[in-house]
Amino acid sequence: MTSPSDIAAMPPADNARPDGGDGEQPEPFGLGSSPLRTDALPKALGIYPYASDLWAEGLLWGAVLRAPHPHARILSVDTSAALALPGVRAVVTADDLPAGPDGGHDGAPHGPVVADRPILAAGVVRHHGEPVAAVAAEHPDTARLAAALIVVEYELLEPVTDPEQSFTAPPLHPDGNLFRHLPLRTGDPEAVGEVVVEGLYQVGRQDPAPLGAEAGLAVPRPDGGVELHLSSTDPHGDRDRTAACLGLEPDRVRLVVTGVPGATADREDLSFQVTLALLALRTGRPVKMTLTREESFHTHTTRHPALLRYRHHADAEGRLVKVEAQILLDGGAYADVSAEALAAATAFSVGPYVCPNVFVDAWAVRTNNPPAGRMRGEGALQTCFAYESQLDQLAVRLGLDPVEIRRRNALATGDSMPTGQAVTCPAPVTALLDAVASEPLPALPVDDPDADWLLPGGPGGAGDPASVRRGIGYAVGMVHMLGAEGEDEVSTATVRVSGDHATVICAAVDSGQGFATLARQIVQSVLGVSEVYIAPVDSDQSIAGPSARGRHTWVSGGAVERAALMVRHQLLQPIAANFGMSVELLSIADGKITSYDGVLGMPVGEALEGKELWATAQCRPHPTEPLDEAGQGDAFVSIAFCAMRAVVDVDIELGAVRVVDVTVAQDVGRALNPRQIEDRIEAGVAQGVGLALLEDLRTEGGLLVNPSLTGYRLPTALDTPEVRIAALLEERDVVATFGAKAVSAAPAVVAPAAVAAAVRAATGLPVGRLPIRAEDAVSA
């Protein structure tokens, strides 16, 4: 049996020297500076170690058989041909997982909120690509061939693919078809505005399309447990759920985070991890699995497709009187985080605007479509597209500028949301609008013969330049930070200082948001130590929670800061005592300890010589509460806002759209790493533009029709517009760590609405669905 120490892999790139390896001290460093991410160069050079690079002595390879139908009853599973294939060491089905509470084999269901999704389908398959069986073999080709040899007899069932039909369709699961119904009621239901506009809006299925497909390695342990090496973004949650599905105690499962190649959603479906572990336990040998791109599309969750009906009432000056809405989210086959996404969609259904009367009914339902889950701004993005489209309608009806109608209704600090929650954090909606509106517009390319590639369709395109129309659109949006509705948010960190360097131990996974760099900056600022090592993450460390909603900047960053401050006190206390002063009269800056009167000036390295100091601390923000039966309650810790102006060129004959420019203003609380913030905004805009124009994971009768990077269109460098940062407004949120707000979700939420507004302005068409198709942009 191979032990974890036999696994050959390079150390994580986040442990690289902060000086870049050349021995020179980086300048500047600490909070407010923009040091280069330590994993940037290894990733650019292709030497960063990912989970797919792992290896172990005696390695077996895993493969999964997936259901070819969206809805079917499993009558029998014959694994004999697969087991007879030379080189096959194990074949597992739902019968090999622990029995359920009633003694039957239910596939060990799991889920982040509701345990309704089996690891391997038991009795019924509920979506195309659902795992049914898995194989371990000596060679990856052998494993895949063996999986194909498994004979499954199905009885086809009628799939429910229209979420509107799920209300009356037979139950697709013992838990029923309704994940959640959330009404929101505030104000006078009889209120009526002088101007009323209505709209029906659709948002398609966006896939996170991660840079690297899911991969991992499972190694059996001598104590009967298993060690998993995965690109997990929630090591403790994944460990606990994996142990439960395997019938093991949590301390018998260890999860080591390995090379996360960026994540904008849950990194992996748990069935992948548990199946991998089950094969390792069954064979007593390490098992590795690397999914194909098509399998990856079948494995992880997507953004919730949505159908939204809206009616806005306004007075003659354009001020909102009442908003009525019906919101329907397609959660797919299993619950995942549909209830959480629905809470955001409902609470933010009016957007960053004041409206005294709001009446919303929102539902998340089960279908036989692919499961939907966590993805940047889940719930908030769908409603942002709808309410911003409604405001554009009102502006046209009232003859108002689209910026002006937003100004007249803008939410501000001290106002209340429709949920009754007071907005106590900075809410500079008007300032954000003014910032993007005041930026100069980009030049027109029509008169430049060398700029024909800038027109929709590119050089030599079939379109006539005379058919190109330019459109300018505005949008504002909001997202919540951290968990919602009573979710307990906590993170723990340890800071250890020895000699001239420090070590941070925190199970917060850097999934691309740059937490490892931020943690290093925090320790540098608090302790004045330049060399800071970030320990690799595993589930043996104290809990830090999942990498979602920008929570690690707040919660894990807060834990690192508190631990560093405790170490700082340990360092300064004896020095202060020697000089007969309090610790508060000493400061650390630029690598030196200085007294208030300037008498003492000692290098930090000298004070630390021969010492080893450490401290562990937790950070837990103030609690929230669930929304009640009327959608009322203080459900969110804090909110971030973003405004955007999009400029597009549209060929109104062909329907081709090119996004020329996106100007962004965002309230960030405090810019802890300005360059990293700008990078995250650009990434969010790119993802939002992708949903606006290209990205659509399509199904026909519940079957995925484009599960590949050739069929599922992603924006390239040529599709990504010029992104200009008009303002990073730094009005600190007093309850947040460092006063900072999460960054990357807000631009992803707002960009689709801004692009749609610009296409609407260019064509005069309503543009009621995302992504915008060519026929949606063709104008007479």
DOZALO-867964 format. One record per residue (C-alpha): residue in one letter; x, y, z. Coordinates in steps of 0.25 Angstrom, whole numbers, plus 5000, padded with zeros to 4 digits. Layout:
// DOZALO-867964
AXYZ ...
This chain:
// DOZALO-867964
M500050005000 T500550144996 S500550245007 P500250395004 S501750425006 D502050344993 I501250434985 A502150514975 A501750654973 M502350794974 P502050874986 P500950974984 A501351104977 D500751184988 N501951154996 A502851224987 R503851324993 P503151464993 D504451524987 G504251444975 G505451354978 D506451454974 G506751504988 E506251644986 Q505251704996 P503951734989 E503551884990 P502551924994 F501851815002 G500751805012 L499251845011 G498951955000 S500151904991 S500051814979 P501051704980 L501151604969 R500351474972 T501351374975 D500651264967 A500551364955 L501951324948 P501851174951 K500451174945 A500851254933 L502051164930 G501251034932 I501950984943 Y500951004954 P500450864960 Y499050834958 A498250704963 S498350644949 D499950644951 L499850554963 W500550414963 A500650304973 E501350164973 G500450054969 L499450154963 L498050104957 W497250194948 G495750214950 A494550234941 V493150264942 L491950214934 R490850314933 A489450304929 P489050334915 H487650384919 P487050494926 H486050414934 A485950264935 R485750144944 I486950054946 L486449914944 S487849844945 V489349864945 D490249754939 T491649774942 S492149634939 A492749674925 A493549794932 L494049704943 A494549604933 L495349704925 P496849684928 G497449794937 V496149834943 R496249834959 A494849874963 V493449914959 V492549994968 T491050024968 A490050084978 D490049944984 D491449964989 L491150094997 P490650085011 A489150055013 G488250165016 P487350185029 D486350085024 G487349985021 G487249995006 H488350044996 D488050184993 G489350234987 A489750304999 P489050434996 H489850564999 G489750714997 P490250845003 V488850875009 V487850765006 A488450615005 D487650574992 R488750544982 P489250404981 I490750374979 L490350264969 A488950264964 A488050164972 G486850114965 V486550244957 V487450344948 R486950484949 H487850554939 H488750534927 G490150494931 E489750444945 P490850344950 V490350204951 A491550114953 A493050134954 V494350054950 A495750044955 A496749984945 E498249984942 H498150074931 P497250194928 D496850134914 T496550004921 A495650074931 R494850144921 L494650024913 A494249944925 A493250054928 A492650044914 L492449894916 I491549914928 V490149874923 V489049954929 E487549924926 Y486750044927 E485250074927 L485050214921 L484250314928 E483650444923 P484650554926 V484150684932 T484950794926 D484050914926 P484150974940 E482751024939 Q482250884937 S482950834950 F481850894959 T480750794953 A481750684948 P481850554956 P482950564967 L484250534961 H484850504975 P484350464989 D484550604994 G483650664983 N483850764972 L483850894980 F485150934986 R484651064992 H483551164990 L483851294996 P482851414996 L483251554999 R482151655003 T482351795007 G481551925006 D480151945000 P479651834990 E478651934984 A479752044981 V479752084966 G480752164958 E480452264947 V481352194938 V481352034937 V482351954929 E482351794929 G483451704924 L483751554922 Y485151514924 Q485951384922 V487351354926 G488051224920 R488951124927 Q490351174929 D491451074932 P492651114940 A493551044929 P494751034939 L496151044933 G496450904937 A495450784937 E495250714950 A496350624955 G496850554968 L497550444975 A497050354986 V498050274995 P497650175005 R498150185019 P498650075028 D497450105038 G496450075028 G496250225024 V496550295011 E497350425008 L496850504996 H497750604988 L496750694981 S496550834976 S495450854986 T494950994991 D494350945003 P495250845010 H494550825023 G493150815017 D493550725006 R494350635016 D493050625025 R492150595014 T493050495008 A493250425021 A491750415023 C491550365009 L492550255012 G492050225026 L493350265032 E493750355044 P494250495039 D495550475045 R495750355036 V495650445023 R496750545020 L496650645009 V497850715003 V497650824994 T498450814982 G498550924971 V497250984969 P497251044955 G496251154958 A494851134962 T493551224960 A492651114966 D492750984974 R493950924969 E493550784968 D492250704970 L492450614983 S492050484975 F493450504968 Q494150504981 V493350394988 T493450304976 L494950324976 A495050294990 L494150164989 L495050114978 A496350134986 L495750064998 R495149944990 T496549924983 G497449964994 R498250044984 P498350184980 V497350224969 K497450344960 M496350404952 T496450514942 L495150554935 T494950584920 R494450724917 E493050654913 E493050584926 S493350714933 F492150784927 H491350664933 T491950674947 H491850814952 T490750904955 T490351014946 R489651154948 H488151144950 P487351174937 A486251264941 L484851314936 L484551454942 R483251534940 Y483251674945 R482251794946 H482851934950 H481952044955 A482552184955 D482052334957 A482152434946 E483552474951 G484052334949 R484052294964 L483752154967 V482352134974 K482251974973 V482951854968 E482251724965 A483051604961 Q482951454959 I484351384959 L484551234955 L485851174956 D486151034950 G486950964960 G487150834952 A487050694957 Y487550724971 A487450834982 D488950874984 V488851024987 S487551064980 A486951114993 E488051204996 A488051254981 L486551284982 A486751364995 A487751454988 A486851464975 T485651504984 A486351604993 F487051674982 S485851664973 V485651824972 G487151844972 P487951964978 Y486652044978 V485652094987 C484252054986 P483152054996 N482251944991 V482851814987 F482151684984 V482951564979 D482651414978 A483951334975 W484051184973 A485251084971 V484750954965 R485350814962 T485350774947 N486150664940 N487150774935 P488550774939 P488750814954 A488950964957 G489751014968 R490751124973 M491251224963 R491751364964 G490551444968 E489551334968 G488151384969 A488551534968 L489051524954 Q487751474948 T486851584955 C487851694952 F487651664937 A486151674939 Y486051804948 E487051884940 S486251844927 Q485051894934 L485652024937 D486152044923 Q484652024919 L484252134929 A485252234924 V484752214910 R483352234914 L483652354922 G484652414913 L485752414924 D487152384922 P487552244927 V488552294937 E487552404942 I486452304945 R487452214953 R487852334961 R486452374965 N486252234971 A487652204976 L487752134989 A488652205000 T489252165014 G488052165024 D486952125014 S486251995015 M486251875006 P484951815002 T485251705013 G485151815024 Q486651805026 A487351945028 V488551965019 T489552005029 C490851985020 P491252085010 A490352094998 P490952194989 V489952164977 T489852304972 A491352324973 L491652204965 L490652244954 D491252384953 A492652324952 V492352234940 A491452334933 S492552444934 E493652354927 P493852394912 L493252304902 P494152224893 A494452264878 L493652214867 P494452124857 V493552144845 D494352254838 D495652174840 P496052084829 D497052014838 A496051984848 D495051894841 W495451774850 L494751854861 L493351844854 P492451734857 G492851614849 G494351654848 P495151684835 G494451634822 G493151604829 A491851594822 G491351714828 D491151854823 P491851964832 A490652054829 S489851954837 V490651964849 R489952044861 R490552084874 G489852064887 I490152114901 G489552044913 Y489552064928 A489351964939 V489551954954 G489451834963 M489751784977 V490251654983 H490251604997 M491551565004 L491751435013 G490651345016 A489151375017 E487951345026 G488651305038 E489851225032 D490951225042 E492151285036 V493451255044 S494951235040 T496151205048 A497651245045 T498951225052 V500151315050 R501551265054 V502751355054 S504151295055 G505451385052 D505251465040 H504051395034 A502551365037 T501651245034 V500151255032 I499351135034 C497851145030 A496951055022 A496451165013 V496651114999 D497151214989 S496251184977 G496751304969 Q496351414977 G497751434983 F497551404997 A498951344999 T499551484994 L498551555003 A498951475015 R500351505013 Q500051655012 I499351655025 V500451585033 Q501451685026 S500651805030 V500451755045 L501751695048 G502751765038 V503251625034 S503551625019 E503651475017 V502251405019 Y502051255016 I500651215014 A500451065018 P499850965008 V498350945012 D497750815017 S496650765026 D497450745038 Q497550895040 S496450975047 I495251005039 A495151125030 G493951095021 P493751095006 S494351194996 A493051264992 R492451404992 G493751464995 R493651415009 H495151385011 T495551535010 W494651565021 V494551445030 S495951375028 G496651505026 G496051555039 A496551425046 V497951445040 E497951585045 R497451555059 A498551445060 A499651535055 L499151645065 M499351545076 V500751515072 R501051655070 H500651675085 Q501551565089 L502651625082 L502451765087 Q502051745101 P503451715107 I504051825099 A503051925104 A503251875118 N504751895117 F504552045113 G503452065123 M502352095113 S501052025108 V501051935096 E500052035090 L501252145089 L502052055080 S501752035065 I502351945054 A502552005040 D503551985029 G504151865036 K504451955049 I503951965063 T503752105067 S503352175080 Y502352295080 D503452385083 G504452335073 V505452295084 L505352145081 G505652095067 M505951945066 P505851855053 V504751755055 G505751645051 E506651685063 A505451675072 L505051545067 E506451485068 G506451355075 K504951355077 E503851275072 L502451335074 W501051285070 A499551305072 T498251245067 A497051335065 Q495651325060 C494751425052 R493251415052 P492351525047 H491051565053 P489951475051 T488751475041 E487351425041 P486551345031 L485451415023 D484051395029 E482851355022 A482651495016 G484151505012 Q484551595023 G485751585032 D487251635034 A487751525024 F489051585020 V490351625027 S490751735017 I490551775002 A491451814991 F490951904979 C491451924965 A491152014953 M491451994939 R491352064925 A491451974913 V491752024899 V491451924888 D491451924873 V490251844866 D490151804852 I488651814851 E488551734838 L489351614843 G489051624858 A490551624861 V490951694874 R492351744878 V492551794892 V493451914890 D493651964904 V493151944918 T493452044929 V493252004943 A493152074957 Q493051994969 D493052014984 V494151924990 G494151985004 R495651985004 A496651944993 L497551845000 N498251804987 P497851904976 R498451824964 Q497751694969 I496451774970 E496551814956 D496851674951 R495651624958 I494751724952 E495251694938 A495051554940 G493651574945 V493351664933 A493851554924 Q492951454930 G491751544930 V492051574915 G492051424912 L490751404918 A490151534911 L490551484897 L491151344896 E491051244908 D489851154907 L489951004912 R488750954904 T487850834906 E486850764897 G485850674904 G486850684916 L488050634908 L489250724908 V489550764893 N490850844894 P491650784906 S492950824899 L493850954898 T493550954883 G492050944885 Y491951034898 R492451164893 L493351244903 P493851384901 T495251394895 A496251514896 L495651574884 D494251564890 T494651624903 P494451774903 E495351884908 V495051894923 R495252034929 I495152054944 A494552194946 A494552184961 L494852084973 L494152164984 E494752134997 E493652165008 R494052065018 D492951965023 V493151985038 V492751835042 A493651775031 T495051735033 F495951845028 G494651915024 A494751835011 K493651775002 A493651664992 V494051694978 S493851594967 A492351554968 A491751694966 P492351714952 A491951584947 V490551614952 V490451754946 A491151724932 P490051644925 A489051754929 A489951864924 V490251794911 A488751764909 A488451904911 A489451954901 V488851854890 R487451904894 A487952054891 A488652014878 T487451934872 G486251994879 L485851844882 P485351794896 V486451694898 G485851604908 R486751484908 L488151444911 P489051404904 I488551504893 R488451434880 A488651484866 E487151494864 D486951574876 A487851684870 V487351694856 S486651824854 A485851874842 
